[in-house]
Amino acid sequence: MQRTKIKVEPPGEKAKKIVEDTQRYLSPSIQRFYPFVIKKGKGAIIEDVDGNKYIDMNAGIAVLGLGTAPDPVIKAVERQIRKFIHYSYTDFYYENIVTLAKELIKITPGSFEKKVYYGNSGAEAVEAAIKLVRYYTKRPRLLAFIGSFHGRTMGALSLTASKPAQVRGFSPLLPGVEHVPYPYCYRCPFKLTYPNCNLYCVDYIKENLFQKYVPPDEVAAAFIEPIQGEGGYVVPPDDYFKKFFNLMKENGIIVVDDEVQAGMGRTGKWFAIEHYGVEPDVILIAKALASGLPLSAVVSRAELMSWPPGSHASTFGGNPVATEAAIATINTIRKMKLLENAEKVGKYMLKRLDEIKEKHEIVGDVRGKGLMIGAEIVKNKETKEPNPDGAKKIIEYSWKHGVLLITAGISTLRFAPPLTITEDLVSEALDIVEKGIMEAEKE
Ligand SMILES: Cc1ncc(COP(=O)(O)O)c(C=O)c1O
C-alpha cells in the first residue's frame, strides 16, 4: 500500500499563503529548503496544509525520534501540564529533573560519576559547556573541527565552521578557538587515503598546532561531533577517535562530545560515540531528547562540575513538561526497542542506497550509522566535484512526489527519519528519491 499521496502539486494555495505571510512577518535570517507547510503528522507520515501526505526523512531535523505526535509523549506531557508547567529550577526544586538526570547518567557512556545541567537548546548546552570547561581548567583556548556545527549563539557560533553565511557579519567571535580538519575521508583535506594515511589528521594537530602556535596546556577542551551533522553526515573511520582522544588526554584537554544531532538512539546506539569505543568527559544532548519539546542536557564527569552556586543557570532549563517528555522518550525507546530498529532499518537503508550509488554516476558516496545516513551528490564519481544543484533538484523532486528530505554540507542528501520507521516505508521513499536522482542525472 502506498502511503504517500499528492493531491495538489505542492506548494498548494494554503501553503503559498502561509509562506507569503512568513516572508512578510518573520525574520528573513532563516534559510528553508522548499515551501513545505506542515498541518499535522503521525509517526513517519506528515500531512501538509493542502492535504498532501509525505514520508518523513527529516524527523523535524533529527528531533522526532519517536515520529510526529507520539502517544507516550502526549500522555506524559498532558499529565505534567495539569500538575505544574513551570517552577523555575534556577531557584527551587522538583523531582522529575532528578529522575531524568539518573536516566541520562545511566544511558551515557562512562561508568564514572556524572552530573547533569539542563538548558533549552543545543546551542545553550554548548554555551554551558564552554563556560564549564573554562571554569574548571582555567585554560582559555578551545579546539573545534572544520565543517562542524555547534549552534548559532556567539560562543557556539565561534566553534561552528560549516557555512560562511553562519558567521558572515558577526565577527569578532570568541577568541582562542582553533579549527582543525575533520576526518572526512571521501574528501581528505590532506589528499591522503585511509588507512594508509595512519590518521595523519591527528598527527597534524600535534605537529602543526601543539608544537607551533597553540600551547596545548592553554587548551581547555576539544568539541567534537562523533558524526558531523550539518557538515554533511560525515562518518570518521572506526579508529579515529581512539587516536584523537589519546592526544587530548596526553595534554589534559577535556573532550566535549556534541551529540545534539547524533544522540538519543539515532545511530543505533544511545550515543554515536559508543561506536568508537571511547568515553568523552562531557556529552551534550538536545534535539531528540524530549521528542520536540525544548530541552537540552550537559552530562559531565562529576568532578568537572566545580562551578559554584550562582555561576550558571537558565529560567526555562529543565522545564518540567519537557522533562516528562524526555523521560517518556527514553522509556519508549527502550520499550519499542528503537535502538535495534534504527540499526536494522539503517542497515537496510544503507544497502539500498549503496545499490543506488552503483547505478548512478551522480551519487559519489554513501555513509552512515543507524538512521543517520548521507548520500553525497557529485557531478561525477571521478572528479567528486560537489553538485549542489543536483542535490537541490533531488530534494525538490522528492518533496513534490511525497518524500520530505533535505541536504547537509554542500551537496549531501541527509536521511534522518524517525527511529520508528519501517523497511516498507524506507523502500517506498527510496523509490521516489531514486527517480529524483534520475531526473537530476538527465541534466
Ligand atoms: C551537532 C549540533 N550541535 C548543536 C546544534 C545547535 O542546536 P540548536 O539549534 O538547538 O541550538 C545543532 C543543531 O542542528 C547540532 O546539529
The ligand as an SDF file (V2000), in Angstrom:
LIG
                    3D

 16 16  0  0  0  0  0  0  0  0999 V2000
   25.6240   18.9420   16.4570 C   0  0  0  0  0  0  0  0  0  0  0  0
   24.7850   20.1290   16.7980 C   0  0  0  0  0  0  0  0  0  0  0  0
   25.0970   20.9040   17.8430 N   0  0  0  0  0  0  0  0  0  0  0  0
   24.3770   21.9700   18.1840 C   0  0  0  0  0  0  0  0  0  0  0  0
   23.2700   22.3350   17.4510 C   0  0  0  0  0  0  0  0  0  0  0  0
   22.5000   23.5490   17.8430 C   0  0  0  0  0  0  0  0  0  0  0  0
   21.2620   23.1860   18.3670 O   0  0  0  0  0  0  0  0  0  0  0  0
   20.0810   24.2460   18.4820 P   0  0  0  0  0  0  0  0  0  0  0  0
   19.6240   24.5560   17.1020 O   0  0  0  0  0  0  0  0  0  0  0  0
   19.0430   23.5370   19.3170 O   0  0  0  0  0  0  0  0  0  0  0  0
   20.6320   25.4260   19.1800 O   0  0  0  0  0  0  0  0  0  0  0  0
   22.8910   21.5640   16.3510 C   0  0  0  0  0  0  0  0  0  0  0  0
   21.7200   21.9330   15.5430 C   0  0  0  0  0  0  0  0  0  0  0  0
   21.4950   21.4720   14.4500 O   0  0  0  0  0  0  0  0  0  0  0  0
   23.6670   20.4350   16.0090 C   0  0  0  0  0  0  0  0  0  0  0  0
   23.3570   19.6840   14.9480 O   0  0  0  0  0  0  0  0  0  0  0  0
  1  2  1  0
  2  3  1  0
  2 15  2  0
  3  4  2  0
  4  5  1  0
  5  6  1  0
  5 12  2  0
  6  7  1  0
  7  8  1  0
  8  9  2  0
  8 10  1  0
  8 11  1  0
 12 13  1  0
 12 15  1  0
 13 14  2  0
 15 16  1  0
M  END
$$$$
